[in-house]
Amino acid sequence: MFGLIGMIIVGGLIGWIAGAILGKDIPGGILGNIIAGIVGAWVGSMIFGHWGPELGKIYIFPALLGSIILIFVVSLILKALRKK
């Protein structure tokens, strides 16, 4: 529907929502949110498949779940690296 711009906007919103749900700040600000949303959409689609509403070529529910998983794992890695 929106093409690349729509995917970037939806990816940014998904990344922001996932970070808010987890209470984690995503490194990189807006760019970090976009990356987390788009990569999370890919992860979510691989794990959960394609279902639910689609906006900007991103299926919302799998993308949100994938982004939550991605942000959680990245935060664990960053936490472990800070302890060293």
Secondary structure, DSSP 8 states (H G I E B T S, - for coil): ---HHHHHHHHHHHHHHHHHHHT---TTHHHHHHHHHHHHHHHHHHHH-S-S-EETTEEHHHHHHHHHHHHHHHHHHHHHHHH-
